[in-house]
């Protein structure tokens, strides 16, 4: 078993990888939660959609993410399509300090939502390559610490 660390800025999440291509790894990640020092990534669930939709009403976030304004119904359809697409995965970023009554795998923990992570496998020539986008939508989160000099994740 080989362990690889995925780094984004100062964030460091570790995941165990067992042989095979990235696409099969993404497929295996359905229902998986990834825990870091300050955040937990959980699969994007239907219960997350209303808060996510609220974030995406912000013109700054729409522009920063290259997204279009969607209706709530369209957002539910988008969430469903992301769960069914074998070349994409979306995780919701939970701030561990905002989780009430402790983390329970499989619970949406909407109260602790602060952003999302999207994984796109769009390199058909190299199944080991993926694009990762991270959006932190809640500025009140400890995940977004301005000028503090502390690690973000």
Buried (B, 14 or more C-beta within 10 A) or exposed (E): EEEEEBEEEEBEBEEEBEEEEBBEBBBEBEEBBBBBEBBBBBBBBEBBBEBBBEBBEEEEBBEEBEEEEBEEEEBBEBBEEBBEEEBBBBBBBBBBEBBEEEBEEEBBBBEBBBBBBBBBBEEEEEBEEBEEEBBBBBEEBBBBEEEEEEEBB
